[in-house]
Amino acid sequence: MYNPTSEFDLEIELKDLKKLTDAVLTKYGYDFGKYAMSSFKRRIIMVLKKNGIKSLDLLIQRIVQDATFFAQF
């Protein structure tokens, strides 16, 4: 279950989310830039926790390098 007080919650800033949305747009053509950032941030935190990924940079790297992972995203 999602815990809104996750340690990831404090570490992800708007500029970090922008970096992720830009990477996805460049690689796959999907534009998450118009999503509500608070909702998108919660989704990213859940993906990080579910997959044991410790940083947004590592998530971006995995998304860009692994189309199958992105498809599940």
C-alpha positions as CSV (number, residue, x, y, z in Angstrom):
1,M,0.0,0.0,0.0
2,Y,1.2,3.5,-0.8
3,N,2.7,5.4,2.1
4,P,2.5,9.2,1.4
5,T,5.3,9.9,3.9
6,S,7.8,7.8,2.0
7,E,11.5,8.9,2.1
8,F,11.2,9.3,-1.7
9,D,8.6,11.9,-1.2
10,L,11.0,14.5,0.1
11,E,13.7,13.8,-2.5
12,I,11.7,14.2,-5.7
13,E,11.4,17.8,-6.9
14,L,9.6,19.3,-9.8
15,K,12.8,19.7,-11.8
16,D,13.4,15.9,-11.3
17,L,10.0,15.0,-12.6
18,K,10.6,17.3,-15.6
19,K,13.8,15.4,-16.3
20,L,11.8,12.1,-16.3
21,T,9.0,13.4,-18.4
22,D,11.5,14.8,-20.9
23,A,13.4,11.5,-21.1
24,V,10.1,9.6,-21.7
25,L,9.0,12.1,-24.4
26,T,12.3,11.9,-26.2
27,K,12.6,8.1,-26.1
28,Y,9.0,7.0,-26.5
29,G,7.0,10.0,-27.6
30,Y,4.7,9.9,-24.6
31,D,4.0,13.4,-23.1
32,F,3.5,13.2,-19.3
33,G,4.2,16.9,-19.0
34,K,0.5,17.8,-18.8
35,Y,-0.3,15.3,-16.0
36,A,-1.0,16.7,-12.6
37,M,2.5,16.7,-11.0
38,S,1.3,15.7,-7.6
39,S,-0.5,12.6,-9.0
40,F,2.5,11.8,-11.3
41,K,4.8,12.1,-8.3
42,R,2.8,9.6,-6.3
43,R,2.8,7.2,-9.2
44,I,6.6,7.6,-9.6
45,I,7.1,6.9,-5.8
46,M,5.0,3.8,-6.1
47,V,7.1,2.6,-9.1
48,L,10.3,3.3,-7.2
49,K,9.2,1.4,-4.1
50,K,7.7,-1.5,-6.1
51,N,10.9,-2.1,-8.1
52,G,13.4,-1.3,-5.3
53,I,14.9,1.6,-7.3
54,K,16.7,4.0,-5.0
55,S,16.7,7.2,-7.1
56,L,14.9,8.9,-9.9
57,D,18.1,8.9,-12.0
58,L,18.2,5.1,-11.8
59,L,14.6,5.0,-12.8
60,I,15.2,7.2,-15.8
61,Q,18.1,5.1,-16.8
62,R,16.0,1.9,-16.6
63,I,13.1,3.4,-18.5
64,V,15.3,4.6,-21.3
65,Q,17.2,1.3,-21.6
66,D,14.4,-1.1,-21.1
67,A,11.3,-0.8,-23.3
68,T,9.6,-3.7,-21.6
69,F,10.0,-2.0,-18.2
70,F,8.6,1.2,-19.6
71,A,5.6,-0.7,-21.0
72,Q,4.7,-1.8,-17.5
73,F,5.2,1.7,-16.2
